[in-house]
Amino acid sequence: MNKLIRFFAPLPDKEKLTEDKKKLKRLQWSFFISATLGYGLYYVCRMSLNVVKKTPGR
């Protein structure tokens, strides 16, 4: 039971990310680029699957 309580206990404070402006800006841009590319890849794959799929009953 003690392990379960320790699992949900809050973590100790670490250095704040906002103190390092360069690292914060880099993480923001990397997230933006990965989300944009990820959605773009999803959109292209989804559109190409509609072409490959056959309509039922034909």
Contact map, one row per residue, 1 for C-alpha under 8 A:
1111100000000000000000000000000000000000000000000000000000
1111110000000000000000000000000000000000000000000000000000
1111111000000000000000000000000000000000000000000000000000
1111111100000000000000000000000000000000000000000000000000
1111111110000000000000000000000000000000000000000000000000
0111111110000000000000000000000000000000000000000000000000
0011111110000000000000000000000000000000000000000000000000
0001111111000000000000000000000000000000000000000000000000
0000111111100000000000000000000000000000000000000000000000
0000000111110000000000000000000000000000000000000000000000
0000000011111000000000000000000000000000000000000000000000
0000000001111100000000000000000000000000000000000000000000
0000000000111110000000000000000000000000000000000000000000
0000000000011111000000000000000000000000000000000000000000
0000000000001111101000000000000000000000000000000000000000
0000000000000111111100000000000000000000000000000000000000
0000000000000011111110110000000000000000000000000000000000
0000000000000001111110010000000000000000000000000000000000
0000000000000011111110000000000000000000000000000000000000
0000000000000001111111110000000000000000000000000000000000
0000000000000000111111111000000000000000000000000000000000
0000000000000000000111111100000000000000000000000000000000
0000000000000000100111111110000000000000000000000000000000
0000000000000000110111111111000000000000000000000000000000
0000000000000000000011111111100000000000000000000000000000
0000000000000000000001111111110000000000000000000000000000
0000000000000000000000111111111000000000000000000000000000
0000000000000000000000011111111100000000000000000000000000
0000000000000000000000001111111110000000000000000000000000
0000000000000000000000000111111111000000000000000000000000
0000000000000000000000000011111111100000000000000000000000
0000000000000000000000000001111111110000000000000000000000
0000000000000000000000000000111111111000000000000000000000
0000000000000000000000000000011111111100000000000000000000
0000000000000000000000000000001111111110000000000000000000
0000000000000000000000000000000111111111000000000000000000
0000000000000000000000000000000011111111100000000000000000
0000000000000000000000000000000001111111110000000000000000
0000000000000000000000000000000000111111111000000000000000
0000000000000000000000000000000000011111111100000000000000
0000000000000000000000000000000000001111111110000000000000
0000000000000000000000000000000000000111111111000000000000
0000000000000000000000000000000000000011111111100000000000
0000000000000000000000000000000000000001111111110000000000
0000000000000000000000000000000000000000111111111000000000
0000000000000000000000000000000000000000011111111100000000
0000000000000000000000000000000000000000001111111110000000
0000000000000000000000000000000000000000000111111111000000
0000000000000000000000000000000000000000000011111111100000
0000000000000000000000000000000000000000000001111111100000
0000000000000000000000000000000000000000000000111111110000
0000000000000000000000000000000000000000000000011111110000
0000000000000000000000000000000000000000000000001111111000
0000000000000000000000000000000000000000000000000011111101
0000000000000000000000000000000000000000000000000000111111
0000000000000000000000000000000000000000000000000000011111
0000000000000000000000000000000000000000000000000000001111
0000000000000000000000000000000000000000000000000000011111
